[in-house]
């Protein structure tokens, strides 16, 4: 618990009971306030804002149930315990329906139960305060509302984004899948002078090679079989705005010199066209590969890389910034509360610890999916351990590199079979397979390429 004493208000018209409870609760570390009736209790609540209230039910003028309703109207989260010597099942049921934390009988002889109830109430109060602090931090003051983080590595990324956004230069974003490369690109665009103009994202790993040149540069009607209408390429679509070339290392080598020439000249010619169009586009590129290794492997031309890599931004994997996980969790809880119209308050300490200890191979995207699942499945106000996936609750199910064996099959092989089978069921629809598996469609394309399966 925190060092600050919790304030607890005792409301009862019997002075002897109030005094006895003050001695008992004081010995447990509480700062005790007393009120002999509901009117005085209301005044003390307004002036001192107690953390917890314990009130008798049967009192003159205003009953404990009526006081409960007033207290819950003012602060629905404040724990209120009711007790009475004249209780009934109906009264207890009504008290719980009105939001009482529990209903006790006088005299209170079961002190361990009372202590346990107060301990639980204190734990919930602390969780709420922690969730509120985290929520306030997620608002941010840098203008980067899509980015959450207090770690040193993320503060460095924030500084880079803020510094480069107003400079019209090419940016190369690197990082593992799920670290938020497109979010960085959109943030740069939003903070730039081009923010009112188009932001055009193009995932080069998801476009068939036969269509990529048309996607990039556009085509005239009749340029090839099936070209029944003229189509602008992404440079024309993004004119005056920002073009985001995702997974640049997956671009066919045969097209890379053409892209380099277009970037250098600031002019583009549609397929089948006879004249060039000037454009004014800021280009941001990204890759989940190590660019230098991609160059060594012959996947990426070094001249194109150096043309794009004016300002590099490297995104750290989530496992290297564990201190950001509680902030991200609270941010996603708020997002999915709005999306699903749910009122989840936050996550318990035990649940948060599990998330901090998990290695997150899918990075922030995987965490986001886990939290959405938990928000939807949680019945109460708090995400608990049992609401998290089994592989997060049981570390033995989560190998660092997904290479342990299940019988004669490794997890990597099982993952491959799962993806292939899901694609078959989805009729080879990559987007539908991604939805069923709870991953991004880019992940499907990247996995297929890693399996040497042509997307």
C-alpha positions in Angstrom: 0.0 0.0 0.0 1.0 3.6 -0.3 2.6 5.6 2.6 -0.3 8.0 2.7 -3.0 7.2 5.2 -6.3 6.3 3.8 -9.2 8.4 5.1 -12.2 6.3 6.2 -15.6 7.8 7.3 -17.6 5.9 9.9 -21.3 6.9 10.0 -23.5 5.6 12.8 -25.9 7.2 15.3 -24.4 5.1 18.1 -21.4 7.0 19.5 -20.0 3.8 21.2 -19.8 1.9 17.9 -18.2 4.9 16.2 -15.5 5.1 18.9 -14.9 1.4 18.8 -14.4 1.4 15.0 -12.1 4.4 15.2 -9.8 2.6 17.6 -9.8 -0.5 15.5 -9.4 1.2 12.1 -6.8 3.5 13.5 -4.7 0.5 14.6 -4.9 -0.7 11.0 -3.4 2.5 9.8 -6.5 4.5 8.7 -7.3 8.1 9.4 -10.8 7.9 10.8 -13.6 10.5 10.4 -16.9 10.2 12.3 -20.5 11.3 11.5 -23.6 10.6 13.6 -26.0 11.0 10.7 -26.2 11.2 6.9 -26.4 15.0 6.8 -23.1 15.3 8.7 -21.6 12.5 6.7 -22.5 14.4 3.4 -20.8 17.5 4.8 -17.6 15.6 5.8 -17.5 13.9 2.3 -17.6 17.3 0.6 -14.9 18.7 2.8 -12.5 15.7 3.3 -13.3 13.3 0.4 -12.7 10.1 2.3 -11.4 7.1 0.4 -13.8 4.6 2.0 -17.2 4.9 3.9 -18.6 2.5 6.4 -22.2 3.4 7.3 -25.1 2.0 9.4 -28.3 1.4 7.4 -30.9 2.3 10.1 -30.4 6.0 11.1 -32.8 8.9 11.8 -34.2 11.0 9.0 -31.9 9.7 6.2 -31.2 6.0 6.0 -27.9 4.4 5.1 -29.3 3.2 1.8 -30.3 6.8 0.8 -26.8 8.0 1.9 -25.3 5.2 -0.3 -27.2 6.5 -3.3 -25.9 10.1 -2.7 -22.4 8.9 -2.2 -22.5 6.8 -5.4 -23.9 9.8 -7.3 -21.0 11.9 -6.3 -18.3 9.3 -6.8 -19.4 5.9 -8.1 -16.1 4.3 -7.5 -15.7 5.1 -3.7 -16.1 1.9 -1.8 -19.0 1.9 0.7 -19.6 -0.8 3.3 -23.1 -1.1 5.0 -23.8 -2.7 8.3 -26.9 -3.0 10.5 -28.3 -5.0 13.3 -31.7 -5.3 11.6 -30.7 -6.7 8.2 -32.6 -8.8 5.9 -31.9 -10.6 2.6 -33.9 -8.1 0.7 -32.1 -5.2 2.3 -28.7 -6.8 1.5 -29.7 -7.4 -2.1 -30.9 -3.8 -2.5 -27.7 -2.5 -1.0 -25.6 -4.5 -3.4 -27.7 -3.3 -6.3 -27.2 0.3 -5.2 -23.4 -0.3 -5.4 -22.4 -1.2 -1.8 -19.2 -3.1 -1.6 -20.5 -5.5 1.0 -23.2 -5.8 3.7 -22.2 -6.7 7.3 -24.2 -7.3 10.4 -23.8 -5.6 13.8 -22.0 -6.1 16.0 -19.0 -6.6 13.7 -17.3 -9.7 15.2 -15.7 -11.1 12.0 -12.7 -8.8 12.1 -10.7 -10.8 9.5 -13.5 -10.4 7.0 -13.7 -6.6 7.6 -9.9 -6.3 7.3 -10.0 -8.3 4.0 -12.8 -6.1 2.6 -10.8 -3.0 3.5 -7.6 -4.4 2.0 -9.4 -5.2 -1.2 -10.9 -1.7 -1.3 -7.5 -0.2 -0.8 -6.0 -2.3 -3.6 -8.8 -1.1 -5.9 -8.3 2.5 -4.9 -4.6 2.2 -5.7 -5.3 0.5 -9.0 -7.7 3.3 -10.0 -5.2 6.0 -9.1 -2.5 4.2 -11.0 -4.8 3.9 -14.1 -5.7 7.6 -13.8 -2.0 8.6 -13.7 -1.3 6.4 -16.7 -4.3 7.8 -18.6 -3.1 11.3 -18.0 0.4 10.4 -19.3 -1.0 8.9 -22.5 -2.5 12.2 -23.4 1.0 13.5 -24.1 2.2 17.0 -24.6 4.3 16.6 -27.7 1.5 16.5 -30.3 2.3 12.8 -30.9 -1.0 11.5 -29.7 -0.6 8.2 -31.5 2.7 7.5 -29.7 3.0 6.4 -26.1 6.2 6.0 -24.2 8.4 7.4 -21.5 11.5 5.2 -22.2 14.8 6.9 -23.2 14.6 5.2 -26.6 11.1 6.4 -27.4 11.9 9.9 -26.2 14.7 9.9 -28.7 12.3 8.8 -31.4 9.8 11.6 -30.4 12.6 14.2 -30.7 13.6 12.9 -34.2 10.0 13.0 -35.4 9.5 16.6 -34.1 12.8 17.7 -35.6 12.4 16.2 -39.0 8.6 16.8 -39.5 9.2 20.4 -40.6 12.1 19.6 -42.8 11.1 18.4 -46.3 13.6 15.5 -46.5 13.3 11.8 -47.1 13.1 9.6 -44.0 14.0 5.9 -43.6 12.2 4.1 -40.8 13.5 0.7 -39.6 12.2 -1.7 -37.0 10.6 -5.1 -36.5 7.1 -5.8 -37.7 4.6 -4.3 -35.3 6.8 -1.5 -33.9 4.7 1.2 -35.5 6.6 2.3 -38.6 3.4 3.6 -40.4 2.4 5.4 -37.2 5.8 7.2 -37.3 5.2 8.1 -41.0 1.7 9.4 -40.3 3.0 11.4 -37.3 5.6 13.1 -39.5 3.0 13.9 -42.1 0.6 15.3 -39.5 3.2 17.6 -38.0 4.5 18.8 -41.3 3.3 21.7 -43.6 1.8 18.9 -45.8 -0.7 17.8 -43.1 -3.8 19.0 -45.1 -2.6 17.2 -48.2 -2.8 13.4 -49.0 -1.0 10.7 -47.1 -0.7 7.7 -49.4 0.7 4.5 -47.9 1.9 1.8 -50.2 2.8 -1.7 -48.9 5.3 -3.0 -51.4 5.3 -6.5 -49.9 1.6 -6.8 -50.6 1.6 -5.9 -54.3 2.2 -8.5 -57.0 5.3 -7.7 -59.0 3.3 -7.5 -62.2 1.2 -4.7 -60.8 3.8 -2.8 -58.8 5.0 -0.5 -61.6 1.4 0.5 -62.4 0.8 1.2 -58.7 3.8 3.4 -58.4 3.7 5.3 -61.7 0.2 4.8 -63.0 -0.9 3.8 -66.5 -2.7 5.1 -69.5 -5.7 3.4 -71.0 -4.6 0.5 -73.1 -1.1 0.4 -71.7 -1.5 -3.4 -71.1 -4.2 -6.0 -71.1 -6.8 -5.1 -68.6 -5.9 -1.4 -68.5 -9.4 -0.2 -69.6 -9.1 3.2 -67.9 -6.3 5.6 -67.1 -5.0 5.3 -63.5 -2.9 7.7 -61.6 0.1 6.3 -59.8 0.9 6.9 -56.1 3.2 9.8 -56.9 0.4 11.7 -58.6 -2.1 10.7 -55.9 0.3 12.0 -53.2 1.1 15.2 -55.0 1.7 18.0 -52.4 1.5 15.4 -49.7 3.4 12.4 -48.4 4.1 9.0 -49.9 4.9 6.2 -47.5 6.7 3.3 -49.2 6.4 0.5 -46.7 8.7 -2.6 -46.9 11.0 -0.9 -49.4 13.4 -3.9 -49.3 10.7 -6.1 -50.8 10.5 -4.1 -54.0 11.7 -6.0 -57.1 15.3 -5.1 -58.1 14.2 -4.4 -61.6 12.0 -1.5 -60.5 14.4 0.1 -58.0 16.4 2.0 -60.7 13.1 3.4 -62.1 12.1 4.5 -58.6 15.5 6.1 -58.0 15.2 8.1 -61.3 11.7 9.3 -60.4 12.9 10.5 -57.0 15.9 12.2 -58.5 14.0 14.0 -61.3 10.8 14.8 -59.5 8.9 13.7 -62.6 6.9 10.6 -63.4 5.6 9.0 -66.6 2.6 6.7 -66.6 3.0 3.3 -68.2 2.0 3.7 -71.9 2.3 7.5 -71.6 4.2 9.9 -73.8 4.9 12.7 -71.4 6.0 13.2 -67.8 4.3 14.9 -64.9 6.0 16.9 -62.3 5.2 16.2 -58.7 5.9 17.6 -55.2 5.9 14.6 -52.8 7.7 13.9 -49.6 8.8 10.3 -49.5 9.1 8.2 -46.3 10.3 4.7 -46.6 10.3 1.8 -44.1 11.6 -1.7 -43.8 11.6 -4.5 -41.2 14.9 -5.7 -42.5 18.4 -4.6 -41.6 19.0 -2.3 -44.7 22.7 -3.0 -44.8 22.1 -6.7 -44.8 19.4 -6.3 -47.5 22.0 -4.5 -49.6 24.5 -7.3 -49.0 21.9 -9.9 -50.0 21.1 -8.1 -53.2 17.5 -7.2 -52.1 18.1 -3.4 -51.9 20.2 -1.2 -54.2 22.7 0.9 -52.2 22.1 4.0 -54.3 18.3 3.9 -53.7 18.9 3.3 -49.9 21.2 6.3 -49.7 18.7 8.4 -51.6 16.0 7.5 -49.1 18.1 7.4 -45.9 18.5 11.1 -45.4 17.2 10.9 -41.9 17.1 7.4 -40.4 14.7 6.6 -37.5 15.1 3.2 -35.8 12.2 2.0 -33.7 13.1 -0.2 -30.7 11.3 -3.5 -30.2 8.8 -3.5 -27.3 10.9 -6.0 -25.3 13.6 -3.3 -25.0 11.2 -0.7 -23.6 9.2 -2.6 -20.9 8.6 0.5 -18.9 6.3 1.7 -21.7 4.0 -1.4 -21.5 1.7 -0.1 -18.6 1.2 3.2 -20.5 0.4 1.4 -23.8 -2.0 -1.0 -22.0 -3.9 1.9 -20.5 -4.0 3.7 -23.8 -5.4 0.6 -25.6 -7.9 0.0 -22.8 -9.2 3.5 -23.4 -9.3 3.0 -27.1 -11.2 -0.3 -26.9 -13.6 1.0 -24.2 -14.7 3.6 -26.8 -14.8 1.1 -29.7 -16.8 -1.6 -27.8 -18.7 0.8 -25.4 -17.2 -0.9 -22.4 -16.1 0.5 -19.1 -12.9 -1.3 -18.2 -10.9 0.7 -15.6 -7.5 -0.9 -16.1 -5.4 -4.0 -15.4 -4.5 -5.6 -12.1 -0.9 -5.5 -10.9 -0.5 -9.3 -11.5 -1.8 -9.0 -15.0 0.5 -6.0 -15.7 3.5 -8.0 -14.4 2.7 -10.8 -16.8 2.6 -8.4 -19.7 5.9 -6.8 -18.7 7.6 -10.2 -18.6 6.4 -11.4 -22.0 8.9 -11.0 -24.9 6.4 -9.6 -27.4 7.7 -11.0 -30.7 4.8 -9.1 -32.5 5.7 -5.9 -30.6 3.1 -3.1 -30.1 0.7 -4.6 -32.7 0.6 -7.9 -30.7 0.1 -6.1 -27.4 -2.8 -4.1 -29.0 -4.5 -7.3 -30.1 -4.0 -8.9 -26.7 -5.6 -6.0 -24.9 -8.6 -5.8 -27.3 -9.2 -9.5 -26.6 -8.9 -9.0 -22.9 -11.2 -5.9 -22.9 -13.9 -7.9 -24.8 -13.6 -11.0 -22.5 -13.4 -9.2 -19.2 -16.7 -9.3 -17.2 -15.8 -6.9 -14.4 -14.0 -3.5 -14.3 -10.4 -4.9 -14.3 -8.4 -7.1 -16.6 -7.1 -9.9 -14.6 -4.6 -12.7 -15.3 -7.3 -15.1 -16.4 -8.4 -12.6 -19.1 -5.0 -12.9 -20.8 -4.1 -15.5 -23.4 -2.7 -18.8 -22.1 0.7 -18.3 -23.7 1.2 -15.1 -21.8 0.0 -16.6 -18.5 2.2 -19.7 -18.9 5.8 -18.7 -19.9 6.6 -22.3 -20.8 4.2 -21.9 -23.8 6.2 -18.9 -25.1 9.7 -19.8 -26.3 12.1 -16.9 -27.0 12.6 -17.9 -30.6 9.6 -20.2 -31.3 11.9 -23.3 -31.9 11.0 -25.8 -29.1 9.3 -29.0 -30.2 5.7 -30.1 -29.7 6.1 -33.8 -30.4 7.9 -33.9 -33.7 6.8 -30.4 -34.8 8.4 -27.1 -33.9 6.3 -24.1 -33.1 7.7 -22.4 -36.2 6.4 -25.3 -38.3 3.0 -25.2 -36.5 2.8 -21.5 -37.1 3.5 -22.1 -40.8 0.8 -24.8 -41.0 -1.7 -22.6 -39.1 -1.2 -19.7 -41.6 -1.4 -22.0 -44.6 -4.6 -23.7 -43.4 -6.2 -20.4 -42.5 -5.5 -19.1 -46.0 -7.0 -22.2 -47.5 -10.2 -21.8 -45.4 -10.3 -18.1 -46.4 -10.1 -18.9 -50.1 -6.5 -17.5 -50.2 -7.9 -14.1 -49.1 -5.0 -12.6 -47.2 -7.0 -9.9 -45.5 -9.6 -12.4 -44.3 -6.9 -14.7 -43.1 -5.2 -11.9 -41.2 -8.6 -11.0 -39.6 -9.1 -14.6 -38.4 -5.6 -14.8 -37.0 -5.7 -11.4 -35.4 -2.6 -10.1 -37.2 -1.9 -7.4 -39.8 -2.1 -8.4 -43.4 1.5 -7.3 -43.9 2.5 -10.1 -41.4 0.8 -12.6 -43.7 2.7 -11.5 -46.7 6.0 -11.4 -44.8 5.5 -14.8 -43.3 4.6 -16.3 -46.8 7.8 -14.8 -48.2 9.8 -16.2 -45.3 8.3 -19.7 -46.1 9.3 -19.2 -49.8 5.6 -19.2 -50.7 4.7 -16.7 -53.4 1.9 -14.5 -52.0 
